[in-house]
Amino acid sequence: MFAQNPFAALSGSLPANAMQIYVVLMVLAVIVGTLLDMVHKGSATYFFAKSRASRGQGKPVDTMSIAVQTVAVDVLASGEFCNPRRRVAHLLTMYGFILYVVTTAIMIFAYPTAATPTPAWVPTLWWLGASMVAVGGYWFWFFIRVDVAAEGQSPWRLMRADLFILSLLASVTLGLVWAGLQARGSGAAGLVFGLYIAATTVLFGGVYWSKFAHMFFKPAAAFDKRVSEANGTNANLPLQSRDDPAQRERHSMELLRNAPMDMGLGIKREAPRHY
């Protein structure tokens, strides 16, 4: 089962290039959704305007070194997460998703039919990637999800931002179930495949309404933050204020003293456990 290409078996009931066309459409959906998201939120406009405004300000920095640090720490190691469990769950989901998407593309484009035997390692990695997404995603959703209890919210409350993780979990879960049923020759494989395609379409087609575009925006935001911290232009504070630890601590304590415990909502907050 783990060495069989589940997409190759579809050539008996679907045109050989049907799944290839579907993948291309999903790639276009991601591109269009990401561009619409950038226009709607003004992300690109913000970064270009901030870059122009800070040009010539602050001390000189080695942007190449900062770019390498951003990729190594913030992107590849998810260094923005202080909670180790949150980081591990995120890394499992991220690398599993990459493995899942890459092997899916390999099987669909390089080995689309049974006439082109698929090397056993490709579907094996597909199963591994999807399983990593499932482990990391369900771990996050049920145990490490944003601490809604600390925010006075119901754990069953759903928001539009949850569309990404829920559609991702639905896609990989249904994909694994479908592949398993198809390997066993079950008659229910066709129904589950339809649900799998529906969930995957929501995942890639709902970029504009979900946090999917976040994965493209995050590296740029992390790089910009590192540059502004290195050259001293972050928050437009005087350099001597940020370089003086005592002054930074006094500023932080003042912010904490002035922050209401109910955050203006009239709801008593508990100590967050998952941030």
N, C-alpha and C positions, 0 to 999 in steps of 0.2 A: 504493500500500500504506500509506504513512504518513498518508494523509488519510482512510482508511476506518475506520469504527467497528466493531471486531471483535465487539462484543457485540450489535450490531443484527442481524447475520446469524444469531444464535442463535434469533431469534424464529421461524424456519422449522422448528426441531426441538424447541424448548422453549416452554412458555407464556410470554407476554410479561412476566409479573411474576415469573417464576421467579428470575431473577438479583436482582431487587429484594428479594425475600424472603430470599435468601441473604445479601445485604449487610447487611440488618437483623439477621439472626442473628449475623453476625460482629461487628457493633457491640455487640450484647448480650453476646457472648462476651468481648470486650475489657473491658467494664464489669465483668462478674461476676468475671473473672480478676483484674483490678486490685484490686477490693475484697477478694477472698480473699487476694491477696498482701499487701495492707496489714494485714489481720487477722493473717495468719500471721507476718509479720515485726514487727508492732507499730509500723509506721512512724508512723501517725497518733497513736497513744498516746504515742509518744516525743516527737513535736513538741509536742503539747499539754502534756505534762508538763514539757518543757524550757521552754516559753513561760511556764508558770505559775511555775516555779522561778526564772526570771531576771527576772520582772516586778518592776520597781522597783529592779533592780540595774544597775550600770554607769552610764555617762554617757548623756544623752539623744542620740538619733540621728534623722536624717530618714529614716524608713522608706520614704517615697514615692520619694526619690532613690535609695535602695538597691534598691528594686524595679525602677526603670528601669535601673539599672546591671546588675542580674541578668539582665533580659531582653535587654539590648543586648549584653552581654559573654558571659555564661555560656550563654544559650539560643541567641540568634541567631548568635553568632560562635564558640560552643564554646570559650570562653576557658580552660577547665580543662585543655586539651591543650597542653603545652609543646612537644611535638614537632610541627613544622609539617606534616610528611607525614601524621601521624596526624590532625591537625586538618582538613587538606584532604580526606582520605578520609572522615572523619566528616561534614563539611559536604556533600560530594557525595551521600553516602548519605541524610542527613537531608532535604535539600531535594528530592532526587530522589524519596524515598518520599512526601513531602507532595504533590508534583506528581502522582505516580503514583496515589495514593489519591483525590485530589480529582477528577482527570480521569476516573478509573474511575467514580466516583459520578455525575458529570455525564452521561457516556455512558449509564449504566444507567438513571438516573431521568429525565433530560430527553429523551434520544433512544433509547428502548429498541428501536425497530423501524426497518426500512428506510423505513416510511411517514413517519417524522419525520427528514429528512436532517440529519446531524450536521455542524456547521461544521468545515471542514478543520483549523482550529487546535487543536481539542480532541484528536483522536487524535494529532496531531503532538506536542503537549505530553505526551500519554500515553507515546508512544515515547521522548521525551526524558527524562522522569522515570524510566522503567524502566531506560533505558540508564545514567543517572547512578547509580542504585542498583547496577547491575551493576558499573560501573567502580569506584565507591567500595568496594563490598562485597568484590569479588574482590581489589582492591588490598590492602585490610585483611587478608583471610584468608590470602593467599599471601605478602605482603611485610611487613606492619606488625602482624600479629597479636601479641598479648601474647607477650613474648619467652620462649617455653617453654624455649629452649636455656639461657638465663641462669638458669632455675629448675631445671635438671637434668631436664627432662621431654622426652619424645619429641614431635617436631612433629606426629605423627599422633594424639596423645592427644586424645580428645574428652570434653567435660564437658557437663553439663546446661545450663550457661550458653551453650553454643554453639548451642543449639536455635534461638534467635532469628535469628542471622545466617545459619545454614544454611538454615532454612525461608524466610527472606526472599530469599536468593539463588535458591533453588529456585523460588519463586513468580514472581519477575520474569523469570528465565531461561525457564521454561516458558511464561510469558505471552507473551514476545516470540516464541518459537518457534511457539507456537500461532497468534498473530496473523499471522505471516509465512506459515505453511502454509495458513491459511484464506484469505488474500488470493490465494493461488495456486490455490485449489480442490483442495488435496491431500486424499486420503482419510485420511491419518494425523492430520488436524487434530482429529478427534473423540477419538482416544486421548490425544493431548497435552493436550487441554482437560481430560480427566478427571484427568490427573496434575497439571495446573495448579490445579484446584479442590482436589485432595487436599493439595498443598503449601500453598495459601493457607489452608485450614482448619486445618492444623497451626500456621501462623504466628499466626493470630488466636485459635484455640481453645486454644493452648498457653501463653497469657499467664502463667498461674499457675506453670508450670514453666520459663519462659524469662526473659530480661531485658527483655521488652517493657514491663513496668510501670515499668522504669527511666526511661523517657522522661517519665513523669508525676511520678516521685519526684524526679528530678534538679533541676528548677527550685526546688522547695521546699527541698531540701537546700542548694543554692547560696545561696538567699536567707537561710536560717538562719545559714549560715556567715558571710556578709557582715555580718549584723546583730550576731552575737556578736563578730566582730572589731572592728566599729565602736564598740560600747558597752563593750568590754573584758571581756566575760564568757566569752570562748572559753577552754576548758580550765580554767576557774576559777582562772587564775593571777593573781597580784597585778598591778595595772596597771603599777607601776613596773618590774616584771620584764620585761614585754613592751615597754615603751617605751624600755628601755635596750638599744641594739644590742649592746653588749659582753656583757651578761648573756645575751641571746638566743643569741649565738654560742657562749658557753661551754656553755650548756645543750645546743645542737645537737651540739657536739663530744663532750660526755659521752655522749650517746645513741649516736653513731657508734662511740665506743671500746668501749662495752659490748655492741654488737650483734654476735653471732657471725656469721662469714661463711657458715656453713652453715645459719643460721637455725634451729638445733636439729634439722635433718633429717639431718645427717651427710653432706650432699652439697655439694661445693665449688661455689660459684656463680661465674658469669662476670659481667662487667660488662654490665648491661642496655643494649640498643641502641635500643629502641622506646618507652620510657616518656617 
